[in-house]
Amino acid sequence: MLGRLIPRDEGYFDLFNQLAGHLSVSARKLCELLAEPRRQAELVREIKDVEHRADVLMHGLTQRLDQSFVTPIDREDIHLLASRLDDVIDLVDGSARRAEMFNITDVREPASRLGDVLARAAAELEAAVTGMKRPEVVKERTRGIKQLEEEGDAIYHQAVGDLFRNSHDPIEVLKWKEMYDTLERTIDATQFAATALQSISIKHT
């Protein structure tokens, strides 16, 4: 089991947990933004603050890798997982900034649903990361993330189809297609992070 193979240094796992926590917080804030667009400016700022804290953690992790002689798992795996988690946070931040850039004040229902799926996937991913020394936990949470990714795909495909069938303003079509694309990519990124985590977990079982 991974837990029995880990040597002294637990610092990397603390960093993973912190990154996963930031990811979950930022996803919840984006979900709030899509449910309460009147709070847009406040929530965009808060999401950017979380993204900045994640960047600081990534810088610290890179420095730690440069200085560590022995790491608890392969260096490549440490960098891969941290980068995948950070990618999701960056995409959440990008989604929030697009909502602000497009001056979205009336959120369409599919976008709110995608935000909810993302928040749930982020919570599953956080639980998987904090339980990464237990392969059965990682497997269960990864399965949940895959189901949420499929739920997000279904919402996305329906939303885009409806957009092109029912919207006559080309600016609205472009704006909402971009929002749906970004939200769908962010949900997909949680799946990519979960896949990386599961691969690491299997390798060390």
N, C-alpha and C positions, 0 to 999 in steps of 0.2 A: 504493500500500500504506500501511496505517496507520503503519508504522514510519518511512516517509519523510516523512509529514506532521506528525509530532509536533515541536513546537517545544522550546525549551530545558528547560522544567520537567518533570522526570521524577517529581516527588514524588507526584503522584496515583497513578501506576502502582505505586510502592512501597507506597502505602497499600492499593491493591487487592490486591496480593500478600500483604500482611500479613493483611488481612481474610480472604482465601481460605485462608491458612494456619491461622488461628484456626478457621475453619469446619471444615476437615478434621480438625484435632486434636479439636475438640469432638465431631464425629460418630464418630470412632474411640473416644473415651471412652464415648460412649453405647452403642456397639456392645459394648464391654467390659462395661458395666453390665448389659446385657441378657443377656450370656453368663455373667457372674459376679455375681449379685445380692448375694452376701455382701459385696462391695466397694461396695455402694450408697452409703453415707454418704461414703466417700472420693471416689468418682467424681462424685457430685452436687456436692460442694465444688469439685472441679477444673474441672468444666464451668462452674460459676458464675464461677470465676476467669477462665476464657477469655472468657466472655460479658462480664465487666467490662472486660477488656482491649480487646475489640472496641468497646465503648461509648466508651472513651477515644479510640480511633482515629477513630470516627465524629465525635466532638466536634472532634477536630483537623482532620478533613477539612472539616467545616462552616466552621470558622474560616478555613481556607486558602481556601475558595471565596469567603468574604466579602472577603478581602484581595487576591485575585488579580485582576489586570487582564486578563491573557491566560491562557487555559487550553488544554491540549493537545487536548481534545475539548470538545464542548458542555457547559456547566455542568449542564444538565438530565440529560445522559447520565451524567455523573460522579455526580451525586446518585442517579440511578435505580439504577445498578449497585451502588454502595456500599450503598444501602438494601436492595436485594434480597439481597445477601450477608449483611448484618446481620440481615435477617429470618430467614434459615435458622438462624443462630446462636441467635437468640432462641427459635426453635421447638425446637431441640435442647435448650436449657436448660429449656424448658417440659416437654418429654418426660421429661427426667431428674427434674424436680421432681414430676411426676405419679407416676412410679414410686415415689418416696419417700413422697409423700402417701398413695398407695393401699397403702403397706406391702407392696409386691410382693417376696416372698421366693422365689417359685417361678415363674420366667418361662416362659410358654408358647412353644412352638417357633416359631409364626408371628411373634411379636414379635422373637425373635432373628434370624429371617430378614429381617424388615423392617429391623432395625438394621444387618445386613450390607449390604443393598442401599443404605441411606443412606450408610454409610461409603464404599462404592465410588463412589456418585454424587458425594459430596463430594470424593473424590480426583480424579475426572474434572473437576469444576468448578475445583478448584485448578489443574490442568494447563491448563485452558482460559484461566483468568485470567492465569497467568504467561506463556502464549503468545499473549496477545490481540493482539499486533502482527503475528501471522501468521494471516490468515483461514483458511487450510487447517487449522491446528491447532484453531482455535475450532470450525470446522465438524465436524471429526472427533470432538472431545470432546463437542460438543453432541449429536451423533447417539448417542454412547454413553450420555449422560445420559437421553435420551429412551427408549432401550431399557430402562434400569434403572427409569425411572419406570413403564413398562408392566409390568415384572417385579414391581415393588412393588404396582401395582394388582391384579394377579392374585393375589398373596399375600393382600392385604387383603380382597378379595371372598370368597376361599375361607375365610379366617379368620373373618370376620363371619358368613358363612353357617353354618359349623360351630358357632360360638358360640351362635347362636340355636337351632340344631337339638339340640345336645347338652348345653347347660348348663341346670341346673334352679334354680340359686341366682340370684335377680335381682340381688343385689349383685355377684356375680362377672360377670354379663353386663354390667351398667353399667360396672364397673371396666375390664374388658378391651375393651369397645367404645370407651371413651374413649381407652385406650392405643393401640389400633389406629388410631383416627381421627387422633390426634396424630402418630403416626409416618408415616401416609400423607400428611398435610398437609406434614410436613417434607420428605419426598421430593419432593412436588409443588413445593415452594418452590425446590429445587435446579433444577428444570426452568424455573421462572419466571426465576431468575437467569441461567441459560444462554441463555434466549431474549433477555433484555435484552442480554447480552454479544454474542450473534450479530448482533443488530440494529445495535449500535454498530460492530462489525467490518465489516459490509456497508456501512454508511454511509460509512466512511472508507477503503474499498478503492479 
